[in-house]
């Protein structure tokens, strides 16, 4: 393996660790609330894979906030209108983390 490949591998590994840390930190320190899935965007990958981006709406301090979930691989099969429990950081309300599906 050449130096370029090693550099790319290190950068990808560092990015993955950072993403997992942000999710862990938000789950541990975030404010829990109920949200509704407002839209699901589908993105096709180069290798014919499909990635789904989930967007939710919730209320923070009396105002509606739309956020993209940072850990969207959670609940395949959930649809627009589904109620879920999320956590978010007050300083970054547009990045939410899915916690569980809400029962109603």
C-alpha positions as CSV (number, residue, x, y, z in Angstrom):
1,X,0.0,0.0,0.0
2,X,1.4,3.4,-1.0
3,X,1.6,6.6,1.0
4,X,-1.5,8.1,-0.8
5,X,-3.6,5.1,0.0
6,X,-2.5,5.2,3.6
7,X,-3.3,8.9,3.8
8,X,-6.8,8.3,2.4
9,X,-7.4,5.5,4.8
10,X,-6.4,7.6,7.8
11,X,-8.6,10.5,6.6
12,X,-11.6,8.2,6.2
13,X,-11.1,6.5,9.5
14,X,-10.8,9.9,11.3
15,X,-14.0,11.1,9.6
16,X,-15.9,8.0,10.7
17,X,-14.6,8.3,14.3
18,X,-15.7,12.0,14.4
19,X,-19.2,11.1,13.1
20,X,-19.6,8.3,15.7
21,X,-18.4,10.6,18.4
22,X,-20.9,13.4,17.5
23,X,-23.7,10.8,17.5
24,X,-22.6,9.4,20.9
25,X,-22.1,12.9,22.4
26,X,-25.6,14.0,21.3
27,X,-27.2,10.8,22.6
28,X,-25.5,11.3,25.9
29,X,-25.9,15.0,26.4
30,X,-28.7,16.0,24.1
31,X,-32.2,17.2,24.8
32,X,-34.8,14.5,24.2
33,X,-38.0,15.3,22.4
34,X,-40.6,13.9,20.0
35,X,-40.3,14.6,16.3
36,X,-42.2,13.8,13.1
37,X,-40.5,12.6,10.0
38,X,-41.4,15.2,7.4
39,X,-39.5,13.9,4.3
40,X,-37.2,11.2,3.2
41,X,-34.7,11.9,0.4
42,X,-33.2,9.1,-1.6
43,X,-29.6,9.4,-3.0
44,X,-28.2,6.9,-5.4
45,X,-24.6,5.9,-5.1
46,X,-22.1,5.2,-7.8
47,X,-22.2,1.5,-7.0
48,X,-26.0,1.3,-7.3
49,X,-26.4,1.6,-3.6
50,X,-29.2,3.8,-2.2
51,X,-28.8,6.1,0.9
52,X,-31.9,7.6,2.6
53,X,-31.8,11.0,4.3
54,X,-34.4,11.5,7.0
55,X,-35.7,14.9,7.9
56,X,-37.7,15.6,11.0
57,X,-39.6,18.5,12.5
58,X,-39.8,19.2,16.2
59,X,-40.5,22.1,18.6
60,X,-37.7,23.9,20.5
61,X,-38.5,26.8,22.7
62,X,-41.8,27.3,21.0
63,X,-40.4,27.3,17.5
64,X,-40.6,24.6,14.8
65,X,-37.2,23.3,13.8
66,X,-36.4,21.0,10.8
67,X,-33.4,18.8,11.3
68,X,-31.6,16.1,9.3
69,X,-31.0,13.0,11.3
70,X,-27.3,12.2,11.9
71,X,-27.9,8.5,12.2
72,X,-30.4,7.6,9.5
73,X,-29.7,3.9,9.2
74,X,-32.0,3.3,12.2
75,X,-35.5,2.6,11.1
76,X,-35.8,1.4,7.6
77,X,-39.5,1.1,6.9
78,X,-40.4,4.3,8.7
79,X,-42.5,6.6,6.6
80,X,-43.3,10.3,6.4
81,X,-45.5,11.2,9.4
82,X,-44.0,8.6,11.7
83,X,-43.4,9.9,15.3
84,X,-39.9,9.2,16.7
85,X,-37.9,10.2,19.7
86,X,-34.8,12.3,19.0
87,X,-32.1,14.1,20.8
88,X,-30.5,17.3,19.8
89,X,-28.0,19.8,21.1
90,X,-29.4,23.3,21.8
91,X,-26.4,24.9,20.1
92,X,-26.9,22.7,16.9
93,X,-30.6,22.1,16.6
94,X,-30.5,21.2,12.9
95,X,-28.6,18.0,13.5
96,X,-30.7,15.5,15.5
97,X,-30.0,11.9,16.5
98,X,-32.7,9.2,16.4
99,X,-33.2,7.5,19.7
100,X,-36.3,5.3,19.2
101,X,-39.7,5.1,17.5
102,X,-42.4,6.7,19.6
103,X,-45.4,4.6,20.6
104,X,-48.8,6.3,19.9
